[in-house]
Amino acid sequence: MSPLTNDLTMLALRKALDGAQARQWAVATNLANAETPGYRPCRVEFEAQLRAALRQQDSLNDETNRAAVAAVTPTRHQYAGPALRRDGNAVDLETELQELAESGLQFQAVTRLLARKLAMLRSVATEGGRP
């Protein structure tokens, strides 16, 4: 992979996309099981871990910074609260639809940032090739 497309920003954006994708999958699974007796919805978290990895910047060692971000993995948690229905199902459709909308917006925002970053790299590459 090119050093231009493998910098810390690109890595962080890829991790954010991975997390958003995992969250959308979890919400889709929760919605698909909204009528399954005993089903407990799951949640995916990754933002705090990614934020912490980006905050621990070592100005002297870019490889350490990249390793910290690369280690970020979306974490899936099962809902442990009370069931919402008599059959033991704990899926709240309003919550799931809100999560789906938020996750979609997050995915769009990250893809826009990624597109801007790639446009800047393309611009630099184009300008750099001129005498």
C-alpha atoms as one frame of an Amber mdcrd trajectory, in Angstrom:
protein
   0.000   0.000   0.000   1.250   3.477  -0.843   2.548   5.610   2.046   0.183
   8.348   0.867  -2.902   6.178   1.352  -1.624   4.420   4.452  -1.127   7.383
   6.763  -2.689   7.734  10.200  -5.707   9.672   8.905  -6.554   7.055   6.293
  -6.145   4.287   8.851  -8.437   6.082  11.326 -11.052   6.624   8.607 -10.915
   2.939   7.657 -11.382   1.962  11.303 -14.340   4.346  11.598 -15.918   2.757
   8.504 -15.318  -0.714   9.936 -17.028   0.316  13.174 -19.984   1.911  11.417
 -20.396  -1.168   9.237 -20.320  -3.454  12.299 -22.918  -1.270  14.005 -25.208
  -1.347  10.970 -24.914  -5.140  10.883 -25.812  -5.356  14.589 -28.842  -3.108
  14.161 -29.996  -5.103  11.127 -29.661  -8.295  13.167 -31.624  -6.739  16.031
 -34.402  -5.654  13.663 -34.498  -9.081  12.017 -34.987 -10.649  15.458 -37.575
  -8.179  16.724 -40.140 -10.995  16.961 -37.810 -13.744  18.190 -38.738 -14.880
  21.712 -35.909 -14.384  24.206 -33.730 -12.374  21.806 -31.441  -9.788  23.384
 -30.237  -7.008  21.085 -26.563  -6.225  20.701 -24.710  -2.932  20.500 -21.386
  -2.152  18.860 -18.925   0.303  20.382 -15.700   1.563  18.872 -15.622   5.366
  19.055 -14.120   5.627  22.557 -11.388   3.133  21.683 -10.590   4.957  18.416
 -10.606   8.342  20.162  -8.220   7.039  22.845  -5.870   5.601  20.210  -5.792
   8.918  18.371  -5.225  10.911  21.575  -2.142   8.947  22.589  -0.128  10.451
  19.755   3.634   9.985  19.951   5.107  12.789  17.882   8.390  10.905  17.588
   7.049   7.551  16.452   4.452   7.370  13.682   4.597   3.562  13.671   3.465
   3.484  17.317   0.556   5.775  16.450  -0.462   3.612  13.518  -0.228   0.435
  15.617  -2.522   1.923  18.282  -5.151   2.844  15.684  -4.758  -0.472  13.855
  -5.509  -2.309  17.117  -8.957  -0.688  17.400 -11.652  -3.336  17.022 -15.414
  -2.812  17.209 -16.721  -4.451  20.370 -20.105  -6.148  20.419 -22.107  -6.151
  23.671 -25.301  -8.052  24.373 -28.114  -6.129  26.074 -28.405  -7.189  29.714
 -31.417  -5.123  30.758 -34.971  -6.258  31.345 -37.077  -7.830  28.615 -39.604
  -5.512  27.013 -42.128  -8.255  26.307 -43.443 -11.322  28.073 -41.652 -13.648
  25.652 -38.285 -12.288  26.836 -37.524 -10.220  23.730 -35.776  -6.920  24.497
 -35.750  -5.264  21.050 -37.136  -1.720  21.079 -37.984  -0.787  17.484 -37.688
   2.976  18.097 -34.201   2.552  19.559 -33.119   0.324  16.683 -34.416   2.689
  14.024 -32.672   5.597  15.735 -29.425   3.585  15.875 -29.815   2.726  12.187
 -30.293   6.385  11.235 -27.356   7.550  13.351 -25.115   4.814  12.011 -26.066
   5.690   8.441 -25.259   9.354   9.025 -21.944   8.429  10.615 -21.078   6.181
   7.667 -21.918   8.998   5.226 -19.823  11.522   7.165 -16.794   9.234   7.226
 -17.095   8.418   3.520 -17.235  12.155   2.751 -14.079  12.726   4.796 -12.422
   9.828   3.008 -13.419  11.268  -0.377 -11.954  14.663   0.591  -8.716  13.070
   1.746  -8.417  11.128  -1.514  -9.165  14.290  -3.520  -6.355  16.106  -1.677
  -3.956  13.240  -2.358  -4.955  13.213  -6.030  -4.390  16.961  -6.223  -0.949
  16.656  -4.633  -0.014  13.772  -6.932  -1.176  15.706  -9.996   0.642  18.893
  -8.963   3.741  16.913  -7.978   4.008  15.422 -11.454   4.298  18.831 -13.149
   7.723  20.388 -13.818
